[in-house]
Amino acid sequence: MRLALWLMPNKPSVARVYINDIACLASGAKAYVAPKGKGVVLTVSDPSIAGEVQAALVEAGIMKATDTLAKVPFARFESRVQVPGKPGGNTAKPRAAARSMPGTRDGEASALDLSSIPVPDPVVLRIDHREPEALFAAFKGLTNVTVERVELPLGDIEINGKYIIERKCCTETTGRTDFEASVVDESKRLFFQSEKLRLEEGIVPIILLEGNAHENSCGMLVQAVDGMLSYLLTIQKMNVLTTYNLSHTVYFLLKLAAHDRSGLGYEPPLRGKKPRQQQDQLIFVLEGLPGVSAGTARKLAVRFGSLAGLVAASEEELLLIPGMGPKRVAQVRAVLFGEGSS
């Protein structure tokens, strides 16, 4: 059994100890204890195995068979939290805090600099008034960026009048995440919201998951999360994107808005890194001709030795090369000489 401590971000008084690596927990299932009064309360994503989880705690020596969870102090679980590779001790960093540390992906996403995104043309972000204040504040003072606080009839964020984004928070909480609640609560909000997005014409619909939907769902199993994501993609035809946290969401929204208005800002190469050897350079160029595979390009390079040699070759000579049929020869000659092009 492995115990892991979690503290709620910005409110470390809210704590849990997750119970991992026990036989009765299926892949994706979760079990944790949280302090309640003088003892703890046990939460299991599959309530039918709560008794087995408690039996595993007894077997691990964390509690006695005669104990009731209401009288087992939370400190007893905290004292059994382990640092990977170090048996015993309670010096493990909280999961949420550890992920946000410098050097982690979450920490890297939190430190993204909006000023590094060129915005040469004006962009407009319309954000629903119910979204967090930090989302509005993040865009203040940016050149060519207009943010409007509105009541959106559809989605949470609208970018340049084209992209409609439904934002679902998946960060750790003491209960269900926003994403999980929108799937399993009686209202089934996400089903309704995605249907409205699907039926709206002239927009690009996006479901944005902010945080780790799989790890931070306290009731949905991994396969249930996968099922919902598959439904959004295949049935509802949504674009599903993910970010690490709110800071990352802000960065992504601005980059999306800038790319929509101004493009990438540079011309991306059509192919990968160019070779250094002359023969390989010739093959690299020949591979760019229509219908010419790497193998055929090598045969052409060996036979004709240079681009000048290929240009000077007759149609009959080209047809002698394996892989060069009449149609392919015509396509290659059209590129070389402009034959058949308008």
N, C-alpha and C positions, 0 to 999 in steps of 0.2 A: 504494500500500500504506500502511496506517495501523497502527501498533503501539500497543498499550495495556498499561500495566503493572498487574498485580494483585498485592497482598500479602495474605496470609492474615490475617484479623482476629485480633488478640491474639497473632499469631506471625509478625511481618513477615519473619522469616528464610525463610519459605516464599513463594516468588515465582514468577510466570509473566509472560511477555509474550505477549499475544494478537495474532495476525496477522489483520488485517481488510482488507476491500475488495480482494480479489484475485479474478480471474475464475473460478478453479476451485472456489471455495467457494460452494456453493449456499446459498440463504437458510436460515438456521438452523444451518448447519454451523459447526463451530468448529475452530480450529487454534491451538496455542500451544507455546511452548518453555519449558522449566524447566531450571534448572541441574543438572548431573550431572557430578561430578568436575571436570575442567578445561574441560568443554564444556557442551553442552546436549542434551536429548532432546526430540524433536518428537512431539507428540501431535495426531492429527487424528481428528475424530469419524467421518469416512469414510476408513478407512486406504487405500483404493484410490487416493486422490488425493495421498498423502503425497509422492510423487515430484514432482507438479506444484507443490505448495506449496514444496518445496525449490528447484525451478527458479525460482519467483517470487522467492525470497530471493536467489538468484544475480543475477537480472535487476535487483533493487532495489539491488544492490551491498552487501548486508549480509554476504554470504559469496562466496567464489570457487568456481568450478565444481570445482576440485580439492580444496576443503575438505571435511572430514568434520565432521558436527555435533558429534561427540565432542571435537573440538579447537577449536570456535568458542566463545570465552568469552561467558558470559551478559551481561557488561558491554557487549559490542558491540550487543546487542539493546536493552539499557536506554538506551544513548546515542542510539538512534534513536526512542525514545518521544517523541511529539509532544503538545504542548498545543494544543487546538483553536484555530486562527487564528494560531499561532506556529510556523513551520517550525523543525524541529530542536529540540535541547535535551531534557533528561530531567527536567524539573520538573513533569511531570504528576502529579497526585495519584492514588494507587491508587483503583481503582473502588470497592472496598468502603469504604475510608476516606472517600472523597468523598461517598458516599451517606449516611453516618452523620453528616455534619457538620450543625451547626445551620443551619436554613433549608431543608434538604432534607426530603422526605416521610419518608424513613427516620429522619432525625434527629428530626423532629417526633413520629414514632411512638415513638421511644425515650424521649422526654421526657414521655409521657402520665402524668397524675397519677391514681392509683387513688382517692385521697380525694375526687376531684371527682364520683365516681359515688355517688349516694344509694342506700343499701341499708337501707330502712326495715324490711324483713322478713328473717328468718333465711334464709340460703342455705347449701347444702352442696355442696362440690366434693370428689369422691373422685378422687384422682390415683394412677396406677400408680406403684409404688415405683421403677421403672426410669427415670422421667422426670428431667430435670435438677434438681439441688438448687435452682437459681435460681427454678424454677417454684413450689416450695413456699415458699421464703423470701419471695417477693413478696407473698403473701397474709397474712403474719404481722401480727398486731395490728390487723386491720381489723374494725370493729364489725359484728356479725351475720354474719360469714363463718366457716364451719367448714370446715377442710381436713383430709381424712383420707388418710393414706399407706397404700395397700392394694395388693393384687395383683388387678387387674381381669381378669375372664375375657374381656372384650370391650372393645376400644378402649383409649385412653390416659387419657382424662378423662371422668368422669361428672358431670353437673351436675343437681342437684335430682332425682336418680333418673329423669330423663327423657331428657336429651340425652347421647348417647354420641359422643365425639369421637375420631377417629383422627388424631393429629397427625403430619404429615410435614414434616421440616425440608428446606427448599430453599435454604438460605444457601450461599454460596460455600465450597467445600472444595478440597483438592488432588485429590480423586477424585470418585466419584459422590455426589450428594446422597442423603439418606435416601429422598426420593421416587423418584428415578431408580433407585436400587438395588432398591426394593420392586417396581418394574415390570419391570426387565430381568434381574435376578439369577435364578438357576435356581429359587429358591424361589417367585418370583412372589407375594410376600407380600401385596401390595395387592389382588390379585385375590381371594385367599382371605379377607382381612380384610373387604373390602367385601361379599363373599357372606354371611359370618356376620352382618354388620350388617343386610343386607337381609332375612335370614330371622328376625331377632329381632323379636318383637312388642312393641308398647307403648312404643317408643322413637322418638326423632328422631335418625337417623344423620347424622353430619357428618364429612366429610373436610376437615381444616384444613391448608392448604398455607402453611407459614411461610417466607417468602422468595419469590424470583422463580423459579418452576419452569421457565420458558422460558429465561431468561438463564443460569441457573446449572447447567443440565444439561450435562455434558461430553460425553455420547454420544448422547443422544436429540435428534433434530431437532425443530424447532418443530411440524411436523405430527404427530410421534409423541406429543409432550406433549398436543397438542390431541386426538388420538385417545383417549388415556387419560382425559382429562377428560370427553370426550363419552361414553365408555363408563360412567364413574362416574355421570354425570347421567341418561343415557337408559336404560341397561340395568339398572344396579344401583340406580337411584332414590336416589342419595346427594345430600345437600346439600353442595356444594363451596364453601368459603369460603377467603379468603386474608388473611394478615397480613404485615406487613413484617419483623418480627423477634420475638424472644421477649417483649420488653417489650410490644409491640403485642398479642401473643397473650394475655398476662396481662390486659391491659385489656379485650380483647374478651370473655374468659371471664367476668370479673366483671360486665360490662354485660349479657351474656346471662343470667347467673344472676339479677341484680336485676330485669331486665325480666320474666323468667318468673314470679318471685314477686310482683312489685308493679306490673307494667305500666310504661308510659312515665313515669308520674309527672305527666303533664299530658294535657289533651285536645287532640289535634292537630286543626287546622282541616280541614273537609271539602273546602274549595276554597281557591284561591290568594288573592292580594292583592285587597282590595276597592277598587272604583273610587271616585273623589272626586266626580264630577259626578252630579247628581241623576238625570238620565235614564239614565245608565249604571248607577247604583245600582239603579234599578228593573229594568233588563234583567238585572242580576246576580241579583237575587232571583227573577225569573221563570224564569231558566235552571235554578233549583233545583227547579222543579215537574216531575213525572214526564212524560217524553217530550217535553219542551219544549226544542228546540234553540236555539242562539244567534239564528238567523234568525227563528224563530217568536217568541221572547221579544221581539225588537225590534218585530215587527209588533203584538204585544199591547200593548207599551208605547206605541207610536204611536197605536193605536186607542183605548185606554182611559185612558191618561195617568197612572194611579196604581193602587195596589193596591185602593183603595176603588172605583175605576171598574171594575176587573176583578171584584171581589166582587159589584158591583151588576149586572153583565152577565147577560143571560139565556142559557140554553143555545143558543137560536137565534142570538144575536149571536156567541157563541163559535164556532159552526160556520161562520160566514162568514169566519173568519180562515184563510187558506191554511196547511195543515199541522195544523189542528185538526179531526180527525175525531171521530165519536161516542165511540170508545173513549178517545181522549185527553182529550176534554172531560169525560167521566165521571171519569177519573183526577184531573184538575185540580180538579174540583168536590168530589171526595172529600177532597182535601187542604184546600181552602178551607172546607168546611162539615162535614167529618167524615162525609159521606154514604157509606154502604156500609162504614164502618169498624166494627170490633167493639170 
